[in-house]
Amino acid sequence: MMRTKVIAAAVLAAVAAFAAATADAEPKMPAPGEKIKVHHMTPEMREKLKKQLGNRIEKPGSRKGKVAFIDTCSKSCEELKNLVAAYAELTRLNLVFETAAPGDPVALKSASGADVAVVLTEDDTTTALLAAVEDGWAVVNTRRLDRSLATEEAKAKFFGARCAKEAMRAFAAVSGGLSSQYPGNIMGTRKIEDLDLVEPYLPMDKVQAIIGYLESRGVTPTIIAHYRKAVQEGWAPSPTNDYQKAIWDKVHAMPTEPIKIKPEEKKTEK
């Protein structure tokens, strides 16, 4: 369900980019159970495309770096764990959820081998979110997330979602996505209680911005391309089926006839 909603947000992102000049608000997420209309290719169309382009393959070694969400709390946040996994699949970045003993955020980031880290802690004295942008780490103090909730029932209902939302805010804060042109999302919240009114997803205009920013920190996504493009760029593996072999041979084929260059005609003034 989490993966479906994240991918649905990505689909809507294309619409948002097209209409950004006139849009006043971020497009709404699909209602629960609402189906997104997607154009499905016929088997014939898919076969033709496969002959022309080949299947999609991953470029070896293209995914680099690491973003770690490090949970040091006594109470685990499963909602965040699921959200991290969904965004890792969507963005093809190396986003991971880890657990560790409480400690200094700089030391935890170093021990994880992460280029960017969001550390979840439990502290009665510090603020809810602390971001060290230049150093690439942020701390979310989960003790502040349920302080305003009076009953255990309310804490059980809201804590997990608040934890996931605040951690994604922290991630955006240290990854070049602190603000958004759209209202009504996690980046526009001013107090903890505001988190209850929004979805946990990153604003549509920030996902690509974050991917671009993370590249400057050495974090890059897996590159996926059709086999034809990989052959043209020189990183495709040797063909393993008839489709790939036909594409490989066509791209590497030498001209069958000499290339004729028509001499330039000199223009004379009358």
N, C-alpha and C positions, 0 to 999 in steps of 0.2 A: 504493500500500500504506500509506504514511504517512497519507494523507488518510482512508483507510478505518478505520484504527485510532483516529485522533483522533475521527472521527464516532461510532465504536463506543463510545468513552469517554463521549461526550455522551449517547448513548442510555441507557447504564447510569446516567448521572447522575440521570435521572428516577426510576429505581428506588431509587437511593441516598437521594434526598431523601425519598421515601415511607417508607423503612425506617430512617431515620437514628436514630430514637429507640431502636431495639432492635438496630441493627447493631453488631458488635464490630470489624469490619474492613472495609476498602474492598472492594467487589465486584471479582472478578478480571476481567481483560481476556479477551476470547474467545481461545481457543487458535488457533494458526495454521490457517487453512482452515475454522474453525468458522463456520457461517452464523448470523446473527442473524435470528430470526423477526420479520418485519414484516408488519402487516396491510395488504394492498394493496386500494385502492379499485377497484370495478368501474367501467367506462366510464360506466354510468348514474349511479352515485353522484358521479363526478367532474363530469359534465355538470350535475347538479342543484346541486352546490356552486358551480359556476362561474356559474350563473344567479343564485344567491342572493348571492354575495359578490364575484364577479368574479375576475380573476387577481391575483396578488401583484405589487406594484410597489414600487420604492424611493423613499423620500422624498428629494428633491433637497437637498443640503447638510447632510444629517443626520450623515454621517460627518465628524468633525472631529478635529484633532490627529494626532499621529504617535508611534509607538514604533519606534525604530530599533535593530537589532542590527548593530553596526559592527565588521567584521572587519579588524584591522590586521596580521594575522599572515602569515608567509611560507607557512604551510601552511593551505589553506582547509578549512573544515568544512562539507562538503556536507550532512551529516546535520542540522545546525542550519538551514541554508538551507531544506531541505525541511520541517522542522518548523515554522518560522516561517510558511511559505506555507500549511501546513495549518491552523494556528491563526488566521491572517488570514481564511481562508474560513469557519472554524467560528464565530468570534466576530464577524465583520464589522467588526473594528477595523482601523485602518490600521497593520498590523505589516509592517515591511520589513526585508530583509537587505541591507546595503550593505558595500562595501569602501572602505578609506581608508588613507592613509599613517599610520604610528605618530605619536601626538601626545598632548597633554593631553586627558583625557576630557571636561572641561568645554568645551574648544574644539571637540572633535569633535562633541559634542552640539549645540552652537550652530551649527556649520557645516552640520550635517544638517537643522537646523530641527525637531529632535525635541523633544517634550515629556518623553519618557522615553527613555533610551539605555542599552544594554548594550554595552560595548566589550570586544572580545577583544584581548588583548595578549600579548607574549612578554617576560617579565622574569625574570631569575634570582634576584632578591632579594625580591620581594614575595609576599604570600599568594595563595592560589588565587582567593579571591573577596573583593572589597571593595565595599561598598554605601554610597552616600551617599543615604540615603532622602529627606532633606529637599530635596536638590537634584535628585532624579530621575535619578540615573545610577549605574551599577555597572560594575565592571571584573572580567573573568575572565582570570586569568593562565594561559594554556594551557601554559606551561612546567612548571607544577606537575602537570598532568594525567597525564603519562606518565613522571614522574620515577621512579616505583616499578617501572616495567616494564623488565625486563632485556634483552629482545631486540627487534630491529626488527620481527619477526613479531608479537610481543605489542603493540607500539606501533601497528602498522597495524590490528590487530584491535580495540583498545579505545579509541584516541584519539578517533576521530570521535564515538562514542557518548558518551564522557565529556564531550567539548566541548559537545555538544547539551544534555546533562542539566545541566551546571553553568551554562550560559547561561540555561536556563529557570529554574533556582533563583535566579539573579541577577535575572531579570525579575520573578519573584514577590516577591523580597525588597524591591524598590523600587516594587511595585505593590499593596501591601496584602494579599499572600497568603503571608506568611512561614511560617505554621504550618498544620497540617491535623489534623482529628480522626481521620484514617485513618492507620494505619501502613503501612510497606512501599512508600513512594513517594519521589520525589526530595527532598521537603521534610524527610524524617526522617533523611537521611544525615548522618553525623558526620565521615567521612573520605573521601578521594577513592576508595578502593577500594570503598566502599559503593555507589558509583554503578553498579558493574558488576552489582549484584544487583536493580536496579529498572528499570522502564520509564521513558522520557524524558518521559512526559506529566504535566501538572499534575494534582494531586489533584482529584477531582470537586467537592469542596466549595469549591474556591478559584477556579474559573473565573468564576462569577458575582460573587464577592467582588472579584476583580481588575477586572472590567468596571465595577462600581460605584465602586471606588476611583479608577480612571483618569478617570472623569467629573469628579472634583474637580480634575484636572490639565488638563481641557479635551480629553480624548480620548474620543470617543463613537463608537459603532458605527453602521453604516448601518441605518436603520429600514426594515423591510420589512413591508408590511401589505396586506391584501386591498383591492381597489379601493373596495368599499363603505365600509370604515372610513376610507380616505383622503378620500372624498367627505364623510363626516360630519364629519371633522376640518378640512376646508377646504383641503387641500393637493393634492388629486387633479388631474391634468391633464384637459383636455377629453376626452370619450369618443372612442375610436377604433374601436369595434366595437359590434355590437348588444347584447352583454351589458352593456358599460359604459354605453351610452346608456340602457338600461332601468333600470339602477341609479341613474344620474345623475338621470333624470327622476323616479324614485320618491322619492329623498331630497329633491329640491328641490320636489316637488309641494306646492301650497297645499291646505289642507283644502277639500274639496268641500261641506261643510256647516258651519254655524256651530258653534263649540265650545259645548256646553251645560254650564254649571256648576250643579249642583244646590245650591240654598240650604241652608245649615245649619239643621237643625231644632232649635228651642229645647226643651230638656227642662225640664219643670216637675215640681216635687216634689209628690207627693200627700200 
